[in-house]
Amino acid sequence: MSIENYLDVTKGDFDHDLELSELWQKNAQKRLIDALEKTTRQASLYKSKRSKAPNLIQPLHDTIFVAAPRGAGKTVFLHNLEKMWEEREQKETRDADIYFCSTIDPTLLVDNDNFANVVIAHLYNEVDNHIKTNQQDQKNAINNFYNDLSKLADSLSQTEYMSGEISGIDRIISYRSGIQLEKHFHKYVESCITILNSTAIALPIDDVDMSLNKAPDVLDVVRRLLSCPYIIPIVSGDESLYEPIIRNNFLNCGAPKNNDILESDQAKNLTQDYMTKIFPSNLRVSLLPLDAIIPTLWIKDDKDKEIQVAQYFELFQKKFCPWANGEEKSFDWPRPRNARELAQLCYLFPPSRINKEETTQDQWYEYQLLADSSHNGTAYLVAHSEQQLVHLRSNTEPTYPLRELPAFNVVKQAHLKEIDWKQYSFYNVLKGAMNSLKADTSNRNWLEAQKIFISEFTDPQNMIARPMPTVEFYSYKISISIDKNNIEGPNTALLLALYTHYSYYGTSRQRSAQLFFGRAFELVTSSLLLAKPAEDKNSEARKQYWKDFLLGLLHKAPFHSVYSLAPTKTFDFKEPKEKNPHKESGYSRIIEQPADLDKLAESIKKWELAHKEILEKAQEKGLTHLLIYVMNKVFTQLHCMRADGNLKNDSLACSIKRFEYIMINAFASFLKPAPVVQQNIAADAQTATIMSDKGMKQDASFRDNIAKYIGLKESTAKGIQWSEVEGDFTDSKSLLRAIWRHPVFELKDKNTADIYFSSFSSAPQKTYKRLITGPIKRKLSRYTDADLDKMSLEALNKLQSDLLHEAEKRYGIESARQYYMTKKGEPTVSYRKLLEAIKIKTSQKLKKSVQKGTVKNPEQPDEDEEQKKAQESKKPGPEDRVKNPEQPDANEKQRKTGAE
């Protein structure tokens, strides 16, 4: 196979003598040959003119400028100039040719080295070496060469000591010698090309832009002295670096400090003119960027194996980003930005070395070094984590990798001293998140009180290495205040312990169960990282490991929450006085129910054994990279739900279900090959949709990212059913199915559907109008408090029944009842208690009216009223649906059946 461009990794990276196929810049080569031929013709013409008029001095700005950014391959390009010239396709039939000097590197100049002296000495060395290696009879030419060198040296020395050190006639003579410098230099170069038997001398000058203090002197020598047509300067560099160097020189040269000679615009225009004069546009050669070369570039490995660079990149991504699909920039690795970085990457990780499924510790170590040199925070933290996980998995005592590893623990990452190039401000992330939460005015004071937890991130020293999502802040509207009697379900206390944080705050030392998802997230991800399927003989030890892990987890602040940023700090907030203080949340009661922890630990042990093969393979490949992106997506969406108020009207069960869908979809969106639906799953969905398998089937993200990908049957009366996917069952599908089957998503408890988020007051004390304000709020807007006060008990019940009936039609019976149990996060009361509160309120109102004599006593109705009641008792009315909701009539049963 004929390959146009290739990189041979079997050679050392120091070997700059390349074959033409290893020189990737084909367009630049052609351009360079054209420029050399043009300047050679000019040198030949100048020589013929000098032969007729020996005193002719005709400067020519013929510098060839090889322009390219740092690392594009300029040095290698200059090193192979002679090879490109000799192997050009069309050679002119003439004896004279170009002599290519070795490259001059201005960065090697020391102290007060004068670049003109360096050029003259460089030419001398080239001629001297030629004389020693060529036994030709050039006695006269050699004598002329040394005589011309002597005259040039005298002229050069005179110009160097003109500044006030001599006076009188000596000073005048020195000026005369200085004027003769250009003439003597032309004569000297002419002697050089005679001995070298060439038409012109190519003089490569590399890395001028990297010698900032020497660059102006170098360029000025190129402009004045190297304008000799016999010399073809070939200067390389980054034009974007040259311009500020020259502009700064024009602004400050010869001027007192902070006193520029030229205006900024004048310096800018002068810089452009200067660059155009030194580097003519018709002699410029530009090297293409790496992305333009990659499609035609191959890598040659051991035993003459060849692979395209694009395929090599795919191998590399598969090696170090094994579970990512590239969506949402998830292929975050130290991708080479230029030719130098590509060559170094291929020497470090040749294709034969990375074409293996398992990633060794040595490879993670070298990957970390690569990430450090390229300042890639994600890659560095991934490599660092994978090395640390080997030790964490070997511990017999429970460990918490998400808290130990800087890749996930933002505090440890901010304090990471091994790298000094961290550039992201986490404080700006937190500040932006708090501002979005402040849109709910009831949160503002609470958020201000939480600033104590984020104060250390204001220090500019505490930057982070990669973008991290905001933490979960405590939100005023999503705390839980419930009765002990309502947490007696089989998993209620456990779910409360996992999904709420029972923390002190404020001056009154009251406590509240506050909604956080960090513990559940940590449990799932830690199970993936620490899974170690046990043999039968070790099964009890493994169960105890997870039981201890759970116990420790429940005693810690929720992962990536505002509390976890500074676990020793507490709120300093004086909350308003409430009529009813918080009741026991049930969080601490999980410690009194070890059986719940026992069952969950047993389930996790069985889960890791059931998915032994895929979990072991996932750990061998490395999971950190995937979990970093899943974490970013999950916590970003959780924050959006808080900020948008999507959780305030949820029950605990509904919020847990939202989290489950968000987390599974986050994994799916990176595991599933493109295309992926990027819609935020479950964030804005209504309660009825979230709690219904049939409703979630209509969600585009769930349907395409999860259901179709891993193979779910249609929703049935028994819920979602698993099925085998036709075709190849990939590792990604197996991993996603294993994650969704994690025991934490199997924890169910019907009592959590009756636990709602609330503020800090008890609902029964609220007025009737506030209690019934719900899904049909706009219908109530026409009723004033005065109107409600005038209504009779029957009228109030009729209104309530009508509103309920309309809500049932829109949302279904159960959802309608849930709507009436709470008002925008107010504490939950049962439906029966709500009706009792309405009746009590109305009865008290009517009793006062009876005492005033404005109405008759309702307990002593007249005959007309008795007759009316007797007639109404013969057929059920709307109020019958309201008075006893637990015994619905036939119509209500029919509606319920239809809703289901």
Buried (B, 14 or more C-beta within 10 A) or exposed (E): EEEEBBBBBEBEEEEBEBEEBBBBBBEBBBBBBBBBBBBBEBBBBBBEEBEEEEEEEBBBBBBBBBBBBBBBBBBBBBBBBBBBBEEBEEEEEEEBBBBBBBBBBBEEBEEEBBBBBBBBEBBBEBBEEBBEEEEEEBEEBBEBBEEBBEBBBEBBEBBBEEEEEBEEEEBEEBEEBBEBBBBBBBBBBBBBBBBBBBBBBBBBBBBBBBBEEBBBBBBBBBBBBBBBBBBBBBBBBBBEBBBEBBBBBBBBEEEEEEEBEBEEEEBBBBBEEBBEEBBBEEBBBBBBBBEEBBEBBBBBBEEEEEBBBEEBBEBBBBBBBBBBBBBBEBBBBBBBBBBBBBBBBBBBBBBEBBBEEEBEEEBBBBBBEBBBEBBBBBBBBBBBBBBBBEEBBEEEEBBBBBBBBBBBBBBBBBEBEEBEEBEBBBBEBBBEBBEBBBEBEEBBBBBEBBBBBBEBBEEEEBBBBBEBBBBBBBBBBBBBBBEEEBBEBBBBBBBBBBBBBBBEBBEBEBBBBBBBBBBBBBBBBBBBBBBBBBEEEEBEEBBBBBBBBBBEBBEBBBBBBBBBBBEEEBBEBEBEEBEEEBBBBBBBBBEEBEEBBBBBBBBBBBBBBEBBEBBBBBBEBBBBBBBBBBBBBBBBBBBBBBBBBBBBBBBBBBBBBBBBBBBBBBBBBBBBEEEBBBBBBBBEBBBBBBBBBEBBBEBEBBBBBBBEBBBBEEBEEEEBEEEEBEEEEBBBBBBBBBBBEBBBBEBBBEBBBBBBBBBBBBBBEBEBBEBBBBBBEEEBEEEEEEEBEEBBBEEBBBBBBBBBBBBBEEBBBBBBBBBBBBBBBBBBBEBEEBBEBBBEBBEEBBBEBBEEEEEEEBEEEEEEEEEEEEEEEEEEBBBBBBEEBEEBEEEBEEBBEEBE
